[in-house]
Amino acid sequence: MKVLNEQSKIDNVKVSDIDKCIPPPRRGGNIQGQDRKGNNLVHDSMVKVVEGPYKGLVAPIKHSFKNYLFLWHKDYV
């Protein structure tokens, strides 16, 4: 499995190394945060990346952890 780390680099990780204690996201559940316009963030809502190496990417939110959002895009499996 490929994982994007905090330095925007892709690491190869064994599936068995991933912690199974992370609870699955609730569909349609609010995330404790807001976007630039003040809208509440919700799982499965479409967001656009405005900064960083993936600027311009539009993808749905699949998971959140602390101040990180995990997006899903077909080109980055």
Residue frames as a rotation matrix with the C-alpha (Angstrom) as fourth column:
MET 1
0.593 0.806 0.000 0.00
0.806 -0.593 0.000 0.00
0.000 0.000 -1.000 0.00
LYS 2
-0.449 -0.703 0.551 1.25
0.676 -0.671 -0.305 3.49
0.584 0.236 0.777 -0.76
VAL 3
0.486 0.540 -0.687 0.85
0.864 -0.417 0.284 6.18
-0.133 -0.731 -0.669 1.90
LEU 4
0.227 -0.350 0.909 1.43
0.316 -0.856 -0.409 9.91
0.921 0.380 -0.084 1.55
ASN 5
-0.064 -0.324 -0.944 3.46
0.991 0.091 -0.099 11.07
0.118 -0.942 0.315 4.56
GLU 6
0.605 0.355 -0.713 3.63
0.586 -0.804 0.097 14.49
-0.539 -0.476 -0.695 6.24
GLN 7
-0.257 -0.778 -0.574 6.50
-0.039 -0.585 0.810 15.59
-0.966 0.231 0.120 3.97
SER 8
0.528 0.604 -0.597 4.35
-0.644 -0.173 -0.745 14.96
-0.554 0.778 0.298 0.82
LYS 9
-0.522 -0.683 -0.511 6.41
-0.847 0.485 0.217 11.88
0.099 0.546 -0.832 -0.08
ILE 10
0.572 0.752 -0.328 4.92
-0.730 0.649 0.215 8.49
0.375 0.116 0.920 -0.92
ASP 11
-0.488 -0.678 0.550 5.99
-0.850 0.512 -0.124 5.58
-0.198 -0.528 -0.826 1.33
ASN 12
-0.077 0.412 -0.908 5.39
-0.409 0.817 0.406 1.88
0.909 0.402 0.106 0.69
VAL 13
-0.468 0.042 0.882 3.79
-0.877 0.096 -0.470 0.27
-0.104 -0.994 -0.008 3.75
LYS 14
-0.911 0.195 -0.363 2.72
0.126 0.970 0.207 -3.31
0.393 0.143 -0.909 4.43
VAL 15
-0.052 0.982 0.184 -1.01
-0.301 -0.191 0.934 -3.68
0.952 -0.007 0.306 4.95
SER 16
0.357 0.157 -0.921 -0.29
0.670 0.643 0.370 -5.63
0.650 -0.749 0.125 8.15
ASP 17
-0.653 -0.691 -0.309 1.55
0.724 -0.452 -0.521 -2.57
0.220 -0.564 0.796 9.55
ILE 18
-0.556 0.525 0.644 -1.53
-0.245 -0.844 0.476 -0.37
0.794 0.107 0.598 9.39
ASP 19
-0.974 0.179 0.137 -3.27
-0.114 0.136 -0.984 -0.04
-0.195 -0.974 -0.112 12.75
LYS 20
-0.592 0.803 -0.066 -6.76
0.435 0.387 0.813 -1.55
0.679 0.452 -0.579 12.73
CYS 21
-0.427 0.401 -0.810 -7.89
0.855 -0.112 -0.506 0.58
-0.294 -0.909 -0.295 15.69
ILE 22
-0.961 0.115 -0.252 -8.85
-0.176 -0.956 0.234 3.58
-0.214 0.269 0.939 13.58
PRO 23
-0.245 0.942 0.229 -12.66
0.292 0.297 -0.909 3.77
-0.924 -0.155 -0.348 13.60
PRO 24
-0.491 0.119 0.863 -14.39
0.870 0.026 0.492 3.93
0.036 0.993 -0.116 10.21
PRO 25
-0.992 0.123 -0.038 -15.75
-0.122 -0.992 -0.022 7.35
-0.040 -0.017 0.999 9.20
ARG 26
-0.275 0.961 0.034 -19.44
0.477 0.167 -0.863 8.07
-0.835 -0.221 -0.504 9.68
ARG 27
-0.535 0.152 0.831 -21.18
0.816 -0.162 0.555 8.80
0.219 0.975 -0.037 6.40
GLY 28
0.172 0.628 0.759 -22.37
0.439 -0.738 0.512 12.40
0.882 0.245 -0.403 6.33
GLY 29
0.577 0.007 -0.817 -20.88
0.813 -0.103 0.573 13.09
-0.080 -0.995 -0.066 9.77
ASN 30
0.923 -0.232 0.308 -19.44
-0.172 -0.963 -0.209 16.50
0.345 0.140 -0.928 10.50
ILE 31
0.124 -0.951 -0.283 -15.73
0.849 0.249 -0.467 16.92
0.514 -0.183 0.838 10.92
GLN 32
0.629 0.091 -0.772 -14.61
0.615 -0.666 0.422 19.40
-0.476 -0.740 -0.475 13.55
GLY 33
-0.547 -0.803 -0.235 -13.39
0.457 -0.522 0.720 22.02
-0.701 0.287 0.653 11.13
GLN 34
0.634 0.725 -0.269 -14.31
0.195 -0.486 -0.852 24.50
-0.748 0.488 -0.450 8.46
ASP 35
0.186 -0.541 0.820 -13.08
0.982 0.080 -0.170 25.41
0.027 0.837 0.546 5.02
ARG 36
-0.791 -0.610 0.053 -11.79
0.611 -0.791 0.020 28.83
0.030 0.049 0.998 3.97
LYS 37
-0.569 0.652 0.501 -15.34
-0.086 -0.653 0.752 30.13
0.818 0.385 0.428 3.45
GLY 38
-0.682 0.259 0.684 -16.53
-0.731 -0.211 -0.649 29.01
-0.024 -0.942 0.333 6.89
ASN 39
0.345 0.803 -0.486 -18.53
-0.771 0.538 0.340 25.98
0.535 0.257 0.805 5.69
ASN 40
0.285 -0.195 0.938 -18.50
-0.722 0.600 0.344 22.90
-0.630 -0.776 0.030 7.93
LEU 41
-0.531 -0.529 -0.662 -16.56
-0.817 0.527 0.234 19.94
0.225 0.665 -0.712 6.55
VAL 42
0.424 0.723 0.546 -18.55
-0.737 0.626 -0.256 16.72
-0.527 -0.294 0.797 6.04
HIS 43
-0.483 -0.557 0.676 -17.39
-0.096 0.801 0.591 13.21
-0.870 0.221 -0.440 5.04
ASP 44
-0.230 0.269 0.935 -17.90
0.848 0.527 0.057 12.47
-0.477 0.806 -0.349 1.32
SER 45
0.803 0.424 -0.419 -18.17
0.175 -0.839 -0.515 16.17
-0.570 0.340 -0.748 0.44
MET 46
0.490 -0.615 0.618 -16.08
0.820 0.086 -0.565 17.33
0.295 0.784 0.547 -2.52
VAL 47
0.700 -0.366 -0.613 -13.16
0.123 -0.784 0.609 19.63
-0.703 -0.502 -0.504 -1.70
LYS 48
0.819 -0.494 0.291 -10.53
0.255 -0.141 -0.957 21.34
0.514 0.858 0.010 -3.81
VAL 49
0.317 -0.814 -0.487 -6.87
0.878 0.059 0.474 21.44
-0.358 -0.578 0.734 -2.73
VAL 50
0.970 0.130 0.204 -5.70
0.197 -0.915 -0.353 25.07
0.141 0.383 -0.913 -2.80
GLU 51
0.497 -0.857 0.134 -2.08
-0.866 -0.481 0.139 24.72
-0.054 -0.185 -0.981 -1.64
GLY 52
0.108 -0.584 0.804 0.81
-0.430 0.702 0.568 22.30
-0.896 -0.407 -0.176 -1.96
PRO 53
-0.808 -0.583 -0.086 1.93
-0.341 0.344 0.875 19.81
-0.480 0.736 -0.477 -4.61
TYR 54
-0.666 0.634 0.394 -1.64
0.731 0.659 0.176 18.61
-0.148 0.405 -0.902 -5.28
LYS 55
-0.587 0.411 -0.697 -3.04
-0.143 -0.901 -0.410 22.11
-0.797 -0.141 0.588 -5.86
GLY 56
-0.477 0.509 -0.716 -6.19
-0.879 -0.277 0.389 22.02
0.000 0.815 0.579 -8.00
LEU 57
-0.892 0.137 -0.431 -7.09
0.078 0.985 0.153 18.42
0.446 0.103 -0.889 -7.13
VAL 58
-0.217 0.894 0.392 -10.83
-0.949 -0.287 0.128 17.94
0.227 -0.345 0.911 -6.48
ALA 59
-0.585 -0.037 -0.810 -11.73
0.012 0.998 -0.054 14.88
0.811 -0.041 -0.584 -4.39
PRO 60
0.538 0.829 0.149 -14.15
-0.214 -0.037 0.976 13.71
0.815 -0.557 0.158 -1.67
ILE 61
-0.267 -0.539 0.799 -13.17
-0.925 -0.088 -0.369 13.55
0.270 -0.837 -0.475 2.02
LYS 62
0.193 0.302 -0.934 -12.91
-0.156 0.949 0.274 9.90
0.969 0.093 0.230 3.12
HIS 63
0.430 -0.107 -0.897 -11.37
0.836 0.423 0.350 10.24
0.342 -0.900 0.271 6.58
SER 64
0.456 -0.343 0.821 -10.08
-0.316 -0.925 -0.211 12.85
0.832 -0.163 -0.530 9.00
PHE 65
0.484 -0.385 -0.786 -7.50
0.824 0.502 0.262 12.64
0.294 -0.775 0.560 11.77
LYS 66
-0.121 -0.450 -0.885 -6.54
0.738 -0.637 0.223 15.62
-0.664 -0.626 0.409 13.94
ASN 67
0.196 0.195 -0.961 -5.80
-0.298 -0.922 -0.248 18.39
-0.934 0.335 -0.123 11.43
TYR 68
-0.853 -0.493 -0.170 -5.44
-0.338 0.274 0.900 16.10
-0.397 0.826 -0.401 8.39
LEU 69
0.371 0.924 -0.093 -8.03
-0.667 0.195 -0.719 15.24
-0.646 0.328 0.689 5.75
PHE 70
-0.663 -0.506 0.552 -7.70
0.000 0.737 0.676 12.07
-0.749 0.448 -0.488 3.72
LEU 71
0.139 0.665 -0.733 -9.07
-0.807 -0.354 -0.474 12.47
-0.575 0.657 0.488 0.20
TRP 72
-0.039 -0.094 0.995 -9.73
0.364 0.926 0.102 9.82
-0.931 0.366 -0.002 -2.43
HIS 73
0.299 0.086 -0.951 -8.81
-0.793 -0.531 -0.297 10.34
-0.530 0.843 -0.091 -6.08
LYS 74
0.938 0.189 0.290 -8.71
-0.032 0.881 -0.472 7.69
-0.345 0.433 0.833 -8.81
ASP 75
0.674 -0.735 -0.066 -5.25
-0.189 -0.085 -0.978 8.78
0.714 0.672 -0.196 -10.00
TYR 76
-0.364 -0.785 0.501 -3.70
-0.729 -0.094 -0.678 8.35
0.579 -0.612 -0.538 -6.52
VAL 77
0.665 0.631 -0.399 -4.73
-0.300 0.715 0.632 4.87
0.684 -0.300 0.665 -5.36
